């Protein structure tokens, strides 16, 4: 479960570059916060309906960590 939460292999785009970093670099810090908050809500609302309940909750929680990890690479406007 951990790999599917923290680093799903299908989201690696160029070698070790993750799609989530590309997204963060494409957004302002404010947009990035909204993106992460929306995904956290999405995974909480669907928890247990698509994937395993605990996996969805872990994915929701992971978006808080992702926000902190990548907020410094967001573009400045």
PDB file of N, CA, C and O in Angstrom:
ATOM      1  N   UNK A   1       0.823  -1.198   0.000  1.00  0.00           N
ATOM      2  CA  UNK A   1       0.000   0.000   0.000  1.00  0.00           C
ATOM      3  C   UNK A   1       0.862   1.255   0.000  1.00  0.00           C
ATOM      4  O   UNK A   1       0.500   2.235  -0.650  1.00  0.00           O
ATOM      5  N   UNK A   2       1.960   1.259   0.687  1.00  0.00           N
ATOM      6  CA  UNK A   2       2.781   2.453   0.832  1.00  0.00           C
ATOM      7  C   UNK A   2       3.229   3.033  -0.504  1.00  0.00           C
ATOM      8  O   UNK A   2       3.160   4.247  -0.699  1.00  0.00           O
ATOM      9  N   UNK A   3       3.687   2.186  -1.429  1.00  0.00           N
ATOM     10  CA  UNK A   3       4.123   2.689  -2.729  1.00  0.00           C
ATOM     11  C   UNK A   3       2.966   3.315  -3.494  1.00  0.00           C
ATOM     12  O   UNK A   3       3.162   4.303  -4.202  1.00  0.00           O
ATOM     13  N   UNK A   4       1.775   2.765  -3.367  1.00  0.00           N
ATOM     14  CA  UNK A   4       0.611   3.313  -4.051  1.00  0.00           C
ATOM     15  C   UNK A   4       0.180   4.647  -3.452  1.00  0.00           C
ATOM     16  O   UNK A   4      -0.527   5.420  -4.099  1.00  0.00           O
ATOM     17  N   UNK A   5       0.596   4.915  -2.234  1.00  0.00           N
ATOM     18  CA  UNK A   5       0.257   6.176  -1.576  1.00  0.00           C
ATOM     19  C   UNK A   5       1.355   7.209  -1.793  1.00  0.00           C
ATOM     20  O   UNK A   5       1.079   8.330  -2.221  1.00  0.00           O
ATOM     21  N   UNK A   6       2.582   6.843  -1.502  1.00  0.00           N
ATOM     22  CA  UNK A   6       3.681   7.806  -1.508  1.00  0.00           C
ATOM     23  C   UNK A   6       4.337   8.013  -2.865  1.00  0.00           C
ATOM     24  O   UNK A   6       4.753   9.129  -3.180  1.00  0.00           O
ATOM     25  N   UNK A   7       4.440   6.974  -3.669  1.00  0.00           N
ATOM     26  CA  UNK A   7       5.100   7.132  -4.970  1.00  0.00           C
ATOM     27  C   UNK A   7       4.614   6.062  -5.946  1.00  0.00           C
ATOM     28  O   UNK A   7       5.350   5.126  -6.259  1.00  0.00           O
ATOM     29  N   UNK A   8       3.376   6.196  -6.427  1.00  0.00           N
ATOM     30  CA  UNK A   8       2.877   5.225  -7.402  1.00  0.00           C
ATOM     31  C   UNK A   8       3.735   5.266  -8.665  1.00  0.00           C
ATOM     32  O   UNK A   8       3.960   6.343  -9.219  1.00  0.00           O
ATOM     33  N   UNK A   9       4.212   4.125  -9.124  1.00  0.00           N
ATOM     34  CA  UNK A   9       5.121   4.111 -10.274  1.00  0.00           C
ATOM     35  C   UNK A   9       4.511   4.680 -11.554  1.00  0.00           C
ATOM     36  O   UNK A   9       5.238   5.170 -12.417  1.00  0.00           O
ATOM     37  N   UNK A  10       3.193   4.620 -11.686  1.00  0.00           N
ATOM     38  CA  UNK A  10       2.567   5.133 -12.902  1.00  0.00           C
ATOM     39  C   UNK A  10       2.553   6.664 -12.959  1.00  0.00           C
ATOM     40  O   UNK A  10       2.119   7.235 -13.959  1.00  0.00           O
ATOM     41  N   UNK A  11       3.019   7.333 -11.906  1.00  0.00           N
ATOM     42  CA  UNK A  11       3.108   8.792 -11.916  1.00  0.00           C
ATOM     43  C   UNK A  11       4.530   9.308 -12.106  1.00  0.00           C
ATOM     44  O   UNK A  11       4.770  10.509 -11.986  1.00  0.00           O
ATOM     45  N   UNK A  12       5.475   8.418 -12.399  1.00  0.00           N
ATOM     46  CA  UNK A  12       6.832   8.855 -12.744  1.00  0.00           C
ATOM     47  C   UNK A  12       6.834   9.215 -14.222  1.00  0.00           C
ATOM     48  O   UNK A  12       6.424   8.408 -15.056  1.00  0.00           O
ATOM     49  N   UNK A  13       7.292  10.420 -14.555  1.00  0.00           N
ATOM     50  CA  UNK A  13       7.189  10.860 -15.946  1.00  0.00           C
ATOM     51  C   UNK A  13       8.515  10.882 -16.693  1.00  0.00           C
ATOM     52  O   UNK A  13       8.587  10.355 -17.803  1.00  0.00           O
ATOM     53  N   UNK A  14       9.532  11.451 -16.149  1.00  0.00           N
ATOM     54  CA  UNK A  14      10.838  11.505 -16.813  1.00  0.00           C
ATOM     55  C   UNK A  14      11.879  10.952 -15.847  1.00  0.00           C
ATOM     56  O   UNK A  14      12.433  11.693 -15.036  1.00  0.00           O
ATOM     57  N   UNK A  15      12.140   9.676 -15.933  1.00  0.00           N
ATOM     58  CA  UNK A  15      13.069   9.070 -14.983  1.00  0.00           C
ATOM     59  C   UNK A  15      12.471   9.066 -13.599  1.00  0.00           C
ATOM     60  O   UNK A  15      11.490   8.369 -13.342  1.00  0.00           O
ATOM     61  N   UNK A  16      13.062   9.849 -12.692  1.00  0.00           N
ATOM     62  CA  UNK A  16      12.570   9.920 -11.318  1.00  0.00           C
ATOM     63  C   UNK A  16      11.663  11.118 -11.061  1.00  0.00           C
ATOM     64  O   UNK A  16      11.227  11.322  -9.928  1.00  0.00           O
ATOM     65  N   UNK A  17      11.373  11.906 -12.079  1.00  0.00           N
ATOM     66  CA  UNK A  17      10.511  13.076 -11.915  1.00  0.00           C
ATOM     67  C   UNK A  17       9.060  12.626 -11.794  1.00  0.00           C
ATOM     68  O   UNK A  17       8.541  11.905 -12.646  1.00  0.00           O
ATOM     69  N   UNK A  18       8.423  13.068 -10.718  1.00  0.00           N
ATOM     70  CA  UNK A  18       7.034  12.699 -10.485  1.00  0.00           C
ATOM     71  C   UNK A  18       6.083  13.732 -11.093  1.00  0.00           C
ATOM     72  O   UNK A  18       6.384  14.925 -11.141  1.00  0.00           O
ATOM     73  N   UNK A  19       4.950  13.252 -11.547  1.00  0.00           N
ATOM     74  CA  UNK A  19       3.932  14.145 -12.107  1.00  0.00           C
ATOM     75  C   UNK A  19       3.528  15.215 -11.099  1.00  0.00           C
ATOM     76  O   UNK A  19       3.270  16.355 -11.484  1.00  0.00           O
ATOM     77  N   UNK A  20       3.469  14.868  -9.820  1.00  0.00           N
ATOM     78  CA  UNK A  20       3.046  15.822  -8.798  1.00  0.00           C
ATOM     79  C   UNK A  20       3.990  17.024  -8.729  1.00  0.00           C
ATOM     80  O   UNK A  20       3.543  18.142  -8.470  1.00  0.00           O
ATOM     81  N   UNK A  21       5.288  16.810  -8.957  1.00  0.00           N
ATOM     82  CA  UNK A  21       6.229  17.932  -8.953  1.00  0.00           C
ATOM     83  C   UNK A  21       6.026  18.816 -10.178  1.00  0.00           C
ATOM     84  O   UNK A  21       6.135  20.039 -10.087  1.00  0.00           O
ATOM     85  N   UNK A  22       5.736  18.210 -11.312  1.00  0.00           N
ATOM     86  CA  UNK A  22       5.451  18.986 -12.523  1.00  0.00           C
ATOM     87  C   UNK A  22       4.226  19.860 -12.284  1.00  0.00           C
ATOM     88  O   UNK A  22       4.206  21.031 -12.664  1.00  0.00           O
ATOM     89  N   UNK A  23       3.211  19.288 -11.655  1.00  0.00           N
ATOM     90  CA  UNK A  23       1.997  20.047 -11.347  1.00  0.00           C
ATOM     91  C   UNK A  23       2.333  21.208 -10.416  1.00  0.00           C
ATOM     92  O   UNK A  23       1.929  22.342 -10.675  1.00  0.00           O
ATOM     93  N   UNK A  24       3.066  20.942  -9.339  1.00  0.00           N
ATOM     94  CA  UNK A  24       3.419  21.997  -8.376  1.00  0.00           C
ATOM     95  C   UNK A  24       4.199  23.118  -9.047  1.00  0.00           C
ATOM     96  O   UNK A  24       3.949  24.294  -8.782  1.00  0.00           O
ATOM     97  N   UNK A  25       5.134  22.765  -9.906  1.00  0.00           N
ATOM     98  CA  UNK A  25       5.950  23.774 -10.593  1.00  0.00           C
ATOM     99  C   UNK A  25       5.124  24.602 -11.587  1.00  0.00           C
ATOM    100  O   UNK A  25       5.536  25.692 -11.983  1.00  0.00           O
ATOM    101  N   UNK A  26       3.971  24.087 -11.984  1.00  0.00           N
ATOM    102  CA  UNK A  26       3.108  24.773 -12.949  1.00  0.00           C
ATOM    103  C   UNK A  26       2.119  25.721 -12.285  1.00  0.00           C
ATOM    104  O   UNK A  26       1.455  26.500 -12.969  1.00  0.00           O
ATOM    105  N   UNK A  27       2.013  25.662 -10.967  1.00  0.00           N
ATOM    106  CA  UNK A  27       1.007  26.427 -10.242  1.00  0.00           C
ATOM    107  C   UNK A  27       1.651  27.455  -9.322  1.00  0.00           C
ATOM    108  O   UNK A  27       2.812  27.323  -8.935  1.00  0.00           O
ATOM    109  N   UNK A  28       0.872  28.486  -8.976  1.00  0.00           N
ATOM    110  CA  UNK A  28       1.304  29.403  -7.920  1.00  0.00           C
ATOM    111  C   UNK A  28       1.114  28.681  -6.587  1.00  0.00           C
ATOM    112  O   UNK A  28       0.454  27.644  -6.531  1.00  0.00           O
ATOM    113  N   UNK A  29       1.685  29.220  -5.524  1.00  0.00           N
ATOM    114  CA  UNK A  29       1.537  28.610  -4.199  1.00  0.00           C
ATOM    115  C   UNK A  29       0.063  28.544  -3.788  1.00  0.00           C
ATOM    116  O   UNK A  29      -0.373  27.567  -3.179  1.00  0.00           O
ATOM    117  N   UNK A  30      -0.691  29.581  -4.121  1.00  0.00           N
ATOM    118  CA  UNK A  30      -2.118  29.594  -3.784  1.00  0.00           C
ATOM    119  C   UNK A  30      -2.870  28.511  -4.561  1.00  0.00           C
ATOM    120  O   UNK A  30      -3.710  27.811  -3.994  1.00  0.00           O
ATOM    121  N   UNK A  31      -2.576  28.373  -5.838  1.00  0.00           N
ATOM    122  CA  UNK A  31      -3.206  27.326  -6.646  1.00  0.00           C
ATOM    123  C   UNK A  31      -2.810  25.943  -6.139  1.00  0.00           C
ATOM    124  O   UNK A  31      -3.641  25.037  -6.080  1.00  0.00           O
ATOM    125  N   UNK A  32      -1.548  25.784  -5.776  1.00  0.00           N
ATOM    126  CA  UNK A  32      -1.048  24.506  -5.266  1.00  0.00           C
ATOM    127  C   UNK A  32      -1.779  24.119  -3.980  1.00  0.00           C
ATOM    128  O   UNK A  32      -2.135  22.955  -3.794  1.00  0.00           O
ATOM    129  N   UNK A  33      -2.000  25.085  -3.099  1.00  0.00           N
ATOM    130  CA  UNK A  33      -2.740  24.832  -1.868  1.00  0.00           C
ATOM    131  C   UNK A  33      -4.151  24.345  -2.194  1.00  0.00           C
ATOM    132  O   UNK A  33      -4.629  23.383  -1.592  1.00  0.00           O
ATOM    133  N   UNK A  34      -4.818  25.003  -3.142  1.00  0.00           N
ATOM    134  CA  UNK A  34      -6.161  24.587  -3.545  1.00  0.00           C
ATOM    135  C   UNK A  34      -6.177  23.203  -4.161  1.00  0.00           C
ATOM    136  O   UNK A  34      -7.083  22.413  -3.894  1.00  0.00           O
ATOM    137  N   UNK A  35      -5.182  22.903  -4.981  1.00  0.00           N
ATOM    138  CA  UNK A  35      -5.072  21.580  -5.604  1.00  0.00           C
ATOM    139  C   UNK A  35      -4.939  20.501  -4.529  1.00  0.00           C
ATOM    140  O   UNK A  35      -5.629  19.482  -4.568  1.00  0.00           O
ATOM    141  N   UNK A  36      -4.049  20.738  -3.577  1.00  0.00           N
ATOM    142  CA  UNK A  36      -3.834  19.747  -2.520  1.00  0.00           C
ATOM    143  C   UNK A  36      -5.063  19.606  -1.625  1.00  0.00           C
ATOM    144  O   UNK A  36      -5.438  18.494  -1.253  1.00  0.00           O
ATOM    145  N   UNK A  37      -5.688  20.724  -1.280  1.00  0.00           N
ATOM    146  CA  UNK A  37      -6.886  20.677  -0.441  1.00  0.00           C
ATOM    147  C   UNK A  37      -8.014  19.933  -1.149  1.00  0.00           C
ATOM    148  O   UNK A  37      -8.712  19.129  -0.531  1.00  0.00           O
ATOM    149  N   UNK A  38      -8.195  20.196  -2.434  1.00  0.00           N
ATOM    150  CA  UNK A  38      -9.238  19.508  -3.198  1.00  0.00           C
ATOM    151  C   UNK A  38      -9.016  18.012  -3.269  1.00  0.00           C
ATOM    152  O   UNK A  38      -9.962  17.234  -3.146  1.00  0.00           O
ATOM    153  N   UNK A  39      -7.774  17.605  -3.465  1.00  0.00           N
ATOM    154  CA  UNK A  39      -7.479  16.177  -3.519  1.00  0.00           C
ATOM    155  C   UNK A  39      -7.656  15.517  -2.160  1.00  0.00           C
ATOM    156  O   UNK A  39      -8.117  14.379  -2.078  1.00  0.00           O
ATOM    157  N   UNK A  40      -7.295  16.217  -1.102  1.00  0.00           N
ATOM    158  CA  UNK A  40      -7.503  15.671   0.243  1.00  0.00           C
ATOM    159  C   UNK A  40      -8.993  15.428   0.487  1.00  0.00           C
ATOM    160  O   UNK A  40      -9.380  14.377   0.998  1.00  0.00           O
ATOM    161  N   UNK A  41      -9.816  16.397   0.123  1.00  0.00           N
ATOM    162  CA  UNK A  41     -11.268  16.247   0.281  1.00  0.00           C
ATOM    163  C   UNK A  41     -11.781  15.097  -0.578  1.00  0.00           C
ATOM    164  O   UNK A  41     -12.585  14.289  -0.114  1.00  0.00           O
ATOM    165  N   UNK A  42     -11.323  15.015  -1.825  1.00  0.00           N
ATOM    166  CA  UNK A  42     -11.756  13.947  -2.739  1.00  0.00           C
ATOM    167  C   UNK A  42     -11.492  12.573  -2.144  1.00  0.00           C
ATOM    168  O   UNK A  42     -12.383  11.724  -2.126  1.00  0.00           O
ATOM    169  N   UNK A  43     -10.281  12.346  -1.660  1.00  0.00           N
ATOM    170  CA  UNK A  43      -9.946  11.027  -1.127  1.00  0.00           C
ATOM    171  C   UNK A  43     -10.708  10.718   0.154  1.00  0.00           C
ATOM    172  O   UNK A  43     -11.037   9.559   0.405  1.00  0.00           O
ATOM    173  N   UNK A  44     -10.994  11.719   0.963  1.00  0.00           N
ATOM    174  CA  UNK A  44     -11.799  11.496   2.175  1.00  0.00           C
ATOM    175  C   UNK A  44     -13.244  11.135   1.805  1.00  0.00           C
ATOM    176  O   UNK A  44     -13.841  10.242   2.405  1.00  0.00           O
ATOM    177  N   UNK A  45     -13.796  11.839   0.814  1.00  0.00           N
ATOM    178  CA  UNK A  45     -15.187  11.580   0.430  1.00  0.00           C
ATOM    179  C   UNK A  45     -15.377  10.210  -0.206  1.00  0.00           C
ATOM    180  O   UNK A  45     -16.419   9.581  -0.020  1.00  0.00           O
ATOM    181  N   UNK A  46     -14.388   9.742  -0.951  1.00  0.00           N
ATOM    182  CA  UNK A  46     -14.534   8.457  -1.632  1.00  0.00           C
ATOM    183  C   UNK A  46     -13.949   7.291  -0.838  1.00  0.00           C
ATOM    184  O   UNK A  46     -13.999   6.151  -1.298  1.00  0.00           O
ATOM    185  N   UNK A  47     -13.404   7.554   0.333  1.00  0.00           N
ATOM    186  CA  UNK A  47     -12.697   6.539   1.119  1.00  0.00           C
ATOM    187  C   UNK A  47     -13.495   5.239   1.217  1.00  0.00           C
ATOM    188  O   UNK A  47     -14.624   5.210   1.708  1.00  0.00           O
ATOM    189  N   UNK A  48     -12.868   4.171   0.734  1.00  0.00           N
ATOM    190  CA  UNK A  48     -13.466   2.848   0.792  1.00  0.00           C
ATOM    191  C   UNK A  48     -14.401   2.516  -0.346  1.00  0.00           C
ATOM    192  O   UNK A  48     -14.859   1.378  -0.445  1.00  0.00           O
ATOM    193  N   UNK A  49     -14.700   3.470  -1.209  1.00  0.00           N
ATOM    194  CA  UNK A  49     -15.638   3.218  -2.306  1.00  0.00           C
ATOM    195  C   UNK A  49     -14.941   2.787  -3.587  1.00  0.00           C
ATOM    196  O   UNK A  49     -15.526   2.058  -4.388  1.00  0.00           O
ATOM    197  N   UNK A  50     -13.701   3.222  -3.796  1.00  0.00           N
ATOM    198  CA  UNK A  50     -12.952   2.835  -4.988  1.00  0.00           C
ATOM    199  C   UNK A  50     -11.791   1.928  -4.593  1.00  0.00           C
ATOM    200  O   UNK A  50     -11.679   0.797  -5.067  1.00  0.00           O
ATOM    201  N   UNK A  51     -10.942   2.437  -3.731  1.00  0.00           N
ATOM    202  CA  UNK A  51      -9.812   1.662  -3.224  1.00  0.00           C
ATOM    203  C   UNK A  51     -10.072   1.314  -1.765  1.00  0.00           C
ATOM    204  O   UNK A  51     -11.111   1.667  -1.207  1.00  0.00           O
ATOM    205  N   UNK A  52      -9.131   0.630  -1.162  1.00  0.00           N
ATOM    206  CA  UNK A  52      -9.206   0.270   0.245  1.00  0.00           C
ATOM    207  C   UNK A  52      -9.387   1.526   1.107  1.00  0.00           C
ATOM    208  O   UNK A  52      -8.775   2.559   0.835  1.00  0.00           O
ATOM    209  N   UNK A  53     -10.211   1.437   2.126  1.00  0.00           N
ATOM    210  CA  UNK A  53     -10.509   2.566   3.009  1.00  0.00           C
ATOM    211  C   UNK A  53      -9.235   3.199   3.563  1.00  0.00           C
ATOM    212  O   UNK A  53      -9.055   4.413   3.476  1.00  0.00           O
ATOM    213  N   UNK A  54      -8.362   2.388   4.126  1.00  0.00           N
ATOM    214  CA  UNK A  54      -7.136   2.920   4.725  1.00  0.00           C
ATOM    215  C   UNK A  54      -6.207   3.534   3.681  1.00  0.00           C
ATOM    216  O   UNK A  54      -5.510   4.508   3.965  1.00  0.00           O
ATOM    217  N   UNK A  55      -6.195   2.971   2.481  1.00  0.00           N
ATOM    218  CA  UNK A  55      -5.361   3.528   1.415  1.00  0.00           C
ATOM    219  C   UNK A  55      -5.860   4.912   1.017  1.00  0.00           C
ATOM    220  O   UNK A  55      -5.059   5.828   0.829  1.00  0.00           O
ATOM    221  N   UNK A  56      -7.166   5.071   0.887  1.00  0.00           N
ATOM    222  CA  UNK A  56      -7.716   6.381   0.528  1.00  0.00           C
ATOM    223  C   UNK A  56      -7.456   7.414   1.623  1.00  0.00           C
ATOM    224  O   UNK A  56      -7.144   8.567   1.323  1.00  0.00           O
ATOM    225  N   UNK A  57      -7.581   7.018   2.872  1.00  0.00           N
ATOM    226  CA  UNK A  57      -7.300   7.939   3.976  1.00  0.00           C
ATOM    227  C   UNK A  57      -5.822   8.321   3.972  1.00  0.00           C
ATOM    228  O   UNK A  57      -5.475   9.480   4.197  1.00  0.00           O
ATOM    229  N   UNK A  58      -4.960   7.350   3.718  1.00  0.00           N
ATOM    230  CA  UNK A  58      -3.522   7.634   3.640  1.00  0.00           C
ATOM    231  C   UNK A  58      -3.216   8.583   2.482  1.00  0.00           C
ATOM    232  O   UNK A  58      -2.370   9.468   2.612  1.00  0.00           O
ATOM    233  N   UNK A  59      -3.901   8.401   1.351  1.00  0.00           N
ATOM    234  CA  UNK A  59      -3.701   9.305   0.214  1.00  0.00           C
ATOM    235  C   UNK A  59      -4.143  10.720   0.581  1.00  0.00           C
ATOM    236  O   UNK A  59      -3.468  11.692   0.241  1.00  0.00           O
ATOM    237  N   UNK A  60      -5.265  10.837   1.269  1.00  0.00           N
ATOM    238  CA  UNK A  60      -5.739  12.157   1.702  1.00  0.00           C
ATOM    239  C   UNK A  60      -4.699  12.825   2.594  1.00  0.00           C
ATOM    240  O   UNK A  60      -4.374  13.998   2.409  1.00  0.00           O
ATOM    241  N   UNK A  61      -4.186  12.083   3.548  1.00  0.00           N
ATOM    242  CA  UNK A  61      -3.178  12.629   4.458  1.00  0.00           C
ATOM    243  C   UNK A  61      -1.887  12.979   3.726  1.00  0.00           C
ATOM    244  O   UNK A  61      -1.202  13.932   4.098  1.00  0.00           O
ATOM    245  N   UNK A  62      -1.555  12.220   2.695  1.00  0.00           N
ATOM    246  CA  UNK A  62      -0.331  12.454   1.931  1.00  0.00           C
ATOM    247  C   UNK A  62      -0.343  13.829   1.263  1.00  0.00           C
ATOM    248  O   UNK A  62       0.715  14.425   1.061  1.00  0.00           O
ATOM    249  N   UNK A  63      -1.528  14.338   0.917  1.00  0.00           N
ATOM    250  CA  UNK A  63      -1.589  15.645   0.261  1.00  0.00           C
ATOM    251  C   UNK A  63      -1.150  16.785   1.174  1.00  0.00           C
ATOM    252  O   UNK A  63      -0.686  17.814   0.682  1.00  0.00           O
ATOM    253  N   UNK A  64      -1.284  16.630   2.486  1.00  0.00           N
ATOM    254  CA  UNK A  64      -0.737  17.640   3.400  1.00  0.00           C
ATOM    255  C   UNK A  64       0.784  17.655   3.307  1.00  0.00           C
ATOM    256  O   UNK A  64       1.401  18.720   3.279  1.00  0.00           O
ATOM    257  N   UNK A  65       1.381  16.477   3.261  1.00  0.00           N
ATOM    258  CA  UNK A  65       2.835  16.364   3.153  1.00  0.00           C
ATOM    259  C   UNK A  65       3.324  16.860   1.795  1.00  0.00           C
ATOM    260  O   UNK A  65       4.355  17.525   1.706  1.00  0.00           O
ATOM    261  N   UNK A  66       2.585  16.536   0.747  1.00  0.00           N
ATOM    262  CA  UNK A  66       2.972  16.971  -0.595  1.00  0.00           C
ATOM    263  C   UNK A  66       2.942  18.489  -0.715  1.00  0.00           C
ATOM    264  O   UNK A  66       3.805  19.084  -1.360  1.00  0.00           O
ATOM    265  N   UNK A  67       1.948  19.112  -0.093  1.00  0.00           N
ATOM    266  CA  UNK A  67       1.885  20.574  -0.124  1.00  0.00           C
ATOM    267  C   UNK A  67       3.168  21.166   0.458  1.00  0.00           C
ATOM    268  O   UNK A  67       3.797  22.032  -0.150  1.00  0.00           O
ATOM    269  N   UNK A  68       3.542  20.692   1.632  1.00  0.00           N
ATOM    270  CA  UNK A  68       4.749  21.199   2.285  1.00  0.00           C
ATOM    271  C   UNK A  68       6.006  20.888   1.474  1.00  0.00           C
ATOM    272  O   UNK A  68       6.904  21.724   1.372  1.00  0.00           O
ATOM    273  N   UNK A  69       6.068  19.704   0.907  1.00  0.00           N
ATOM    274  CA  UNK A  69       7.258  19.265   0.173  1.00  0.00           C
ATOM    275  C   UNK A  69       7.527  20.119  -1.063  1.00  0.00           C
ATOM    276  O   UNK A  69       8.679  20.432  -1.364  1.00  0.00           O
ATOM    277  N   UNK A  70       6.471  20.493  -1.775  1.00  0.00           N
ATOM    278  CA  UNK A  70       6.654  21.153  -3.067  1.00  0.00           C
ATOM    279  C   UNK A  70       6.255  22.629  -3.106  1.00  0.00           C
ATOM    280  O   UNK A  70       6.364  23.251  -4.163  1.00  0.00           O
ATOM    281  N   UNK A  71       5.800  23.209  -1.996  1.00  0.00           N
ATOM    282  CA  UNK A  71       5.325  24.597  -2.050  1.00  0.00           C
ATOM    283  C   UNK A  71       6.423  25.582  -2.454  1.00  0.00           C
ATOM    284  O   UNK A  71       6.130  26.642  -3.006  1.00  0.00           O
ATOM    285  N   UNK A  72       7.666  25.244  -2.185  1.00  0.00           N
ATOM    286  CA  UNK A  72       8.769  26.147  -2.528  1.00  0.00           C
ATOM    287  C   UNK A  72       9.108  26.143  -4.016  1.00  0.00           C
ATOM    288  O   UNK A  72       9.792  27.051  -4.489  1.00  0.00           O
ATOM    289  N   UNK A  73       8.644  25.139  -4.763  1.00  0.00           N
ATOM    290  CA  UNK A  73       8.961  25.087  -6.200  1.00  0.00           C
ATOM    291  C   UNK A  73       7.864  25.713  -7.058  1.00  0.00           C
ATOM    292  O   UNK A  73       7.989  25.779  -8.281  1.00  0.00           O
ATOM    293  N   UNK A  74       6.800  26.167  -6.421  1.00  0.00           N
ATOM    294  CA  UNK A  74       5.706  26.789  -7.172  1.00  0.00           C
ATOM    295  C   UNK A  74       6.203  28.049  -7.865  1.00  0.00           C
ATOM    296  O   UNK A  74       7.140  28.704  -7.411  1.00  0.00           O
ATOM    297  N   UNK A  75       5.553  28.368  -8.971  1.00  0.00           N
ATOM    298  CA  UNK A  75       5.974  29.552  -9.723  1.00  0.00           C
ATOM    299  C   UNK A  75       5.505  30.820  -9.023  1.00  0.00           C
ATOM    300  O   UNK A  75       4.464  30.835  -8.368  1.00  0.00           O
ATOM    301  N   UNK A  76       6.273  31.859  -9.169  1.00  0.00           N
ATOM    302  CA  UNK A  76       5.918  33.173  -8.632  1.00  0.00           C
ATOM    303  C   UNK A  76       5.210  33.966  -9.715  1.00  0.00           C
ATOM    304  O   UNK A  76       5.563  33.893 -10.892  1.00  0.00           O
ATOM    305  N   UNK A  77       4.224  34.712  -9.307  1.00  0.00           N
ATOM    306  CA  UNK A  77       3.490  35.530 -10.270  1.00  0.00           C
ATOM    307  C   UNK A  77       3.802  36.986 -10.028  1.00  0.00           C
ATOM    308  O   UNK A  77       3.285  37.853 -10.732  1.00  0.00           O
TER     309      UNK A  77
END
